[in-house]
């Protein structure tokens, strides 16, 4: 569904991503794990059109979308839940969700209802300003806002960052539930244990390169991955 081919991303003279390749098959959860500075977020930013790659190709359903602007990327069905949530603090929960559907011209009420069924706490707070929500509720809102665009691929950048363990488990439960509804997931996550348990396929990134790949459960059992990322 999504194919990354020899992707290169530079920031000035710094090579953030050094020619990586990987595929995200339709209907699966794929995760990129690695330390800070490995190039994971730069990869998502390039796919979503926020930065222009220095080289390589990004193909979505066979179409070259390399370098297209973010609006074009979203219109094709690829959306990003950014690191740090980036919700609109002064808008209400419901207004934030409506922003997620800004490109749509059809009735969004059914999808709004689906998001509220996924996140009952958002329904309880639909008229509350986004900035007054807890960190976990803001993350739920960021996911819900992304879902309002009816994505075919949802990319998620560190969804568990700064959240309590109980909330992290809830977020990952939602990721699995959304995936079962047919949304393909590309996930960046420093909680490698949770990410690999959830993912069909995983890629390990180090200093801008993919150094290891395999099914999530296989990487979970790999001694090198255990030592470097799982604290064992």
C-alpha positions in Angstrom: 0.0 0.0 0.0 2.8 2.4 1.0 6.3 1.8 -0.3 9.3 3.8 0.8 12.2 3.5 -1.6 15.7 4.7 -0.8 14.3 7.7 1.1 16.8 10.4 2.0 16.1 13.4 4.2 18.6 16.2 4.9 18.4 19.2 7.2 21.1 21.5 5.8 24.3 19.5 6.0 22.8 16.9 8.4 21.7 13.6 6.9 18.7 12.6 9.0 17.5 9.7 6.8 20.2 7.9 4.7 18.4 5.9 2.0 15.9 3.7 3.8 13.4 1.3 2.2 10.4 -0.4 3.7 6.8 -1.3 2.8 3.6 -0.9 4.7 1.1 -3.5 3.5 -2.6 -2.7 3.5 -4.4 -3.6 6.7 -1.3 -4.1 8.8 0.4 -2.3 11.7 4.1 -1.5 10.9 6.4 0.1 13.5 9.7 1.9 13.4 11.7 1.7 16.6 15.0 3.3 17.5 16.7 5.8 19.7 16.1 9.6 19.5 17.8 11.0 16.4 17.5 7.7 14.5 15.5 9.4 11.7 12.0 8.0 12.6 10.1 11.3 12.8 11.9 12.7 9.7 10.6 9.7 7.8 7.0 10.4 8.8 7.5 14.1 8.1 8.7 13.3 4.6 5.8 10.9 3.9 3.3 13.5 5.1 4.8 16.2 3.0 6.1 18.4 5.8 9.7 18.1 4.6 10.9 17.5 1.0 13.1 14.4 0.6 16.6 14.9 -0.8 16.2 11.6 -2.7 14.2 8.4 -3.1 10.5 7.8 -3.7 7.3 7.5 -1.7 4.7 5.4 -3.5 1.1 5.2 -2.3 -0.9 2.5 -4.1 1.6 2.7 -6.9 1.4 6.5 -7.3 4.5 8.6 -6.7 3.6 11.1 -4.0 7.1 12.2 -3.2 7.3 15.9 -2.3 3.5 16.6 -2.6 2.2 19.1 -0.1 0.4 18.0 3.1 -3.1 18.8 1.9 -2.6 16.6 -1.2 -1.3 13.8 1.1 -4.3 14.0 3.4 -6.7 14.1 0.5 -5.2 10.7 -0.7 -5.9 9.1 2.6 -2.7 9.5 4.6 -2.9 11.3 8.0 -0.5 12.0 10.8 -1.0 12.0 14.6 2.0 14.2 15.4 4.4 13.9 18.3 3.3 16.1 21.2 -0.4 15.8 20.1 -0.6 19.4 18.6 -4.3 19.8 19.3 -5.8 23.3 19.1 -5.9 24.3 22.8 -8.5 27.1 22.4 -10.9 25.0 20.4 -13.4 22.7 22.0 -13.1 18.9 21.6 -15.8 18.9 19.0 -14.2 21.8 17.1 -10.9 20.0 17.1 -12.6 16.9 15.6 -14.3 19.0 12.9 -10.8 20.4 11.9 -9.8 16.8 11.2 -12.5 16.6 8.6 -11.7 20.0 6.9 -11.2 18.4 3.5 -14.4 16.5 3.5 -17.6 17.7 1.8 -19.9 14.8 3.0 -21.8 14.2 6.3 -19.3 13.7 9.1 -21.8 12.8 11.9 -21.3 9.1 11.6 -17.5 9.4 12.0 -17.9 11.8 14.9 -20.1 9.2 16.6 -17.5 6.5 15.9 -14.8 8.6 17.5 -17.0 9.2 20.5 -17.6 5.5 20.8 -13.9 4.8 20.7 -13.2 7.6 23.3 -16.2 8.0 25.6 -14.3 10.6 27.6 -14.2 12.9 24.6 -18.0 12.7 24.4 -18.2 13.7 28.0 -16.0 16.7 27.3 -17.1 17.6 23.8 -17.7 21.3 24.7 -14.5 21.6 26.8 -11.5 23.5 25.5 -8.8 21.1 24.2 -6.1 22.7 26.3 -7.9 21.9 29.5 -7.8 18.1 28.9 -5.3 15.8 30.5 -2.4 14.5 28.5 -4.1 11.2 27.9 -7.3 12.9 26.8 -5.4 15.2 24.4 -3.7 12.1 22.8 -7.2 10.6 22.4 -8.3 13.8 20.8 -5.3 13.8 18.4 -6.1 10.3 17.3 -9.8 11.1 16.9 -9.0 14.2 14.9 -6.9 12.1 12.5 -9.6 9.6 12.1 -12.1 12.3 11.1 -10.4 12.5 7.7 -11.3 8.8 7.1 -7.7 7.8 6.5 -6.5 4.7 4.7 -3.1 5.0 6.4 -2.8 6.6 9.9 0.8 7.5 10.9 1.4 8.0 14.6 4.5 9.7 16.1 5.2 8.6 19.7 1.6 8.2 20.9 2.6 7.0 24.3 5.0 9.9 25.1 4.6 11.2 28.6 1.5 9.2 29.4 0.8 7.0 32.4 1.1 3.2 31.9 -2.7 2.7 32.2 -3.4 5.3 29.5 -0.6 3.8 27.3 -2.4 0.5 27.4 -5.7 2.2 26.5 -4.1 4.0 23.5 -2.6 0.7 22.2 -6.0 -1.0 22.6 -7.5 1.7 20.4 -4.7 1.4 17.8 -5.6 -2.3 17.5 -9.3 -1.6 17.3 -8.8 1.1 14.6 -6.6 -1.3 12.6 -9.4 -4.0 12.8 -11.7 -1.5 11.2 -9.4 -1.5 8.1 -7.1 1.4 8.8 -3.4 0.7 8.1 -1.1 1.9 10.8 2.5 3.2 10.6 3.7 3.7 14.1 6.8 5.3 15.7 7.2 4.4 19.3 9.9 4.6 21.9 8.0 2.0 24.0 9.5 -0.8 21.8 8.0 -3.5 23.9 4.4 -2.3 23.3 5.1 -1.4 19.7 6.5 -4.8 18.7 3.8 -6.7 20.6 1.2 -4.8 18.5 2.9 -4.7 15.1 2.7 -7.2 12.3 6.1 -5.9 11.1 8.9 -3.9 12.7 12.0 -2.0 11.5 14.9 -0.9 13.7 16.4 2.4 12.7 19.8 3.6 13.8 21.4 6.9 12.7 19.2 7.3 9.6 19.4 3.7 8.4 17.3 0.5 8.8 19.6 -2.0 10.5 17.1 -4.8 11.2 13.6 -5.9 10.3 11.2 -8.7 10.8 7.8 -9.7 12.2 7.0 -7.9 15.5 7.1 -11.0 17.6 10.4 -12.1 16.0 12.1 -8.8 16.8 10.6 -9.0 20.3 12.6 -12.2 20.9 15.8 -11.0 19.2 18.6 -10.7 21.7 20.1 -7.6 20.2 16.8 -5.8 20.2 16.2 -6.9 23.8 19.6 -5.5 24.9 19.2 -2.2 23.0 15.5 -1.3 23.3 13.7 -3.6 25.8 15.9 -3.1 28.8 16.7 -6.8 29.1 
